[in-house]
Amino acid sequence: MRFVLLVGVMSFFADATYEGSRSIIGPYLGLLGASALAISVVAGGGELLGYGLRFFSGRGADRTGLYWPITIGGYLLQMSVVPLLAFAGTWEVAALLIVLERVGKAIRNPPRDAMLANAAGEIGYGWAFGVHEALDQFGATFGPLFVALVLVLYHHEYTLAFALLAIPALTQLAILTVARVTYPAPGALAIRSPTGGVTTIPGVFWVYLCAAALVGVGFADFPLIAFHLEIAKVIPPGLVPVFYAVAMAVGGVGSLVFGRMFDRFGMRLLVPLTVLAAAYAPLVFLGGFWPSLVGVVLWGIGSGVQESIIPAAVSQMIGPDRRASTFGIFTGGYGVAWFFGSVAIGLLFGVSLPLVVAFSLAAEASAVPFFIAASRRLAR
């Protein structure tokens, strides 16, 4: 648990940095001249690399055992490029920096999650990933609120907001150094678990991946949601990062609650949570102020589930020696699906908002039978 908490605090400041930036990149790209389709493609393309490249970093970590060096390299890249958004100048340069931030996350996530899974065997996978994700999401709450305060005090100076995110970025790198020194051999945290000796990926994994991929297809990126809320004048521009902070706070609390419930009820918990989170689409894209706020809350629940319970379930399917690789394969497939879903939503956004809602609901509903099938197969 000490290791989980230390990595969680590390993630708190990491999320404060990059989620603070992500809360305003939609309006920022629009201010620099990007269209709705361009914003959706940039966000989706970033997620494509941010997930797709995890296949290589996860496989590399398992093959070389260099879990910490790969994790540190990813964090260094990610924490470096966010403050540079202050000097972008054009939306194309800003888009490149946004994509590089996602690449940094792609590099560090599989080895970091593998180290967390090693520690989770003793305290429960759902609880370990839930605690970590809660701290992660609370950082994602602090970052947007910090950015919102800067925008209010300095008359929507986006460049200053990005520059000041260097403060949590440097703090994160300092804590990362402490974690590396304190736990130089994360493999020693692993204990024997029901999947302790499993080194081949079971069939249930692929069923589960199909379910998660369909969830990703129908899950709109927040930059596009923020862009819609601003151009449709649903909320004042200064409240966009506040809405994002609310989503992250709800996701953080949900991670704690749902993580504990996952250890008790297993994968079948994902069925009602998927149905609940799917309701974000009509509320956000078709509603006014209060429906949009409720929709953002549901979006935050879905985001928390995807970052906590979903990796906890993967941890149950494979032994320690192949966990980073398996995380990489899983998140790579998820990222490809997310990208194509983002492009489709971006195209439909320019045609009709009801079509966006219908597409999102159909994709989320299609995931439910796969979650049910995966739950039954894992139970057997």
Buried (B, 14 or more C-beta within 10 A) or exposed (E): EEBBEBBBBBBBBBBBBBBBBBBBBBBBBBBBEBBBBBBBBBBBBBBBBBBBBBBBBBBBBBEEBBBBEBBBBBBBBBBBBBBBBBEBEEBBBBBBBBBBBBBBBBBBBBBBBBBBBBBBBEEBBBBBBBBBBBBBBBBBBBBBBBBBBBBEEEEBBBBBBBBBBBBBBEBBBEBBEEBBEEBEEBEEBBEEBEBEEBEEBBEBBBBBBBBBBBBBBBBBBBBBBBBBBBEEEBBEBEBBBBBBBBBBBBBBBBBBEBBBBBBEEBBBBBBEBBBBBBBBBBBBBBBEEEBBBBBBBBBBBBBBBBBBBBBBBBBBBBBBBBBBBBBBBBBBBBBBBBBBBBBBBBBBBEEEBEBBBBBBBEBBBBBBBBBBBBBEBBEE
